């Protein structure tokens, strides 16, 4: 059934691509560093394990579920918060997520 759906239309793939491009551009414009790429998994770099956990917790308080990853899942000093974009997201969801990130203290400058 999935193959039939994918063969019938590229609408979901196109929406995923548009959502990914929008989020990546918007989160960088909000002052966050991300790993380069065009894929829907967007690693927002934090570099510090504790700060990644704190950012993830604060985002959850603000209604955004994004998981902090740190060593041993990623190399030491490369902690991040992973955001997974999907075709189910509407633009307002992505805008809300970026706004939640923007409400968090700048990573590495002030405590959470």
Steps between C-alpha positions, in 0.01 A plus 500: 500500500789738577656435161168569329469826694852606405453408136172689481629840606812684613297739715620361834862490389470854365347621826775331702763668283333841542458453876863397536628798302278741694599369844871489423496858372283630784696335781826643363340843466406470868872470579544125537773293339395184320688226322491561125280292274162478337361209699204531739703407808631836620775488764501828693852518638548567870843333554447449875311195630342674800387796289353265239296332775393836643401635158303184423318524836418869450370435150272230637364750755425725203320220316776384265631145520865496390749259652848588622778274372846483655790260552505203443224545238700779333870587541606682818457874464240458223181499710188611318125515508351296219193630321313263267296677232213317331244551226230495767627828645319812392682832465350619830657200679842588362456868586401404855808279532733776382331746736551256789871468419523879485346526850783292643816667629786512251693177526838542663442855630245483780362224720162346428 
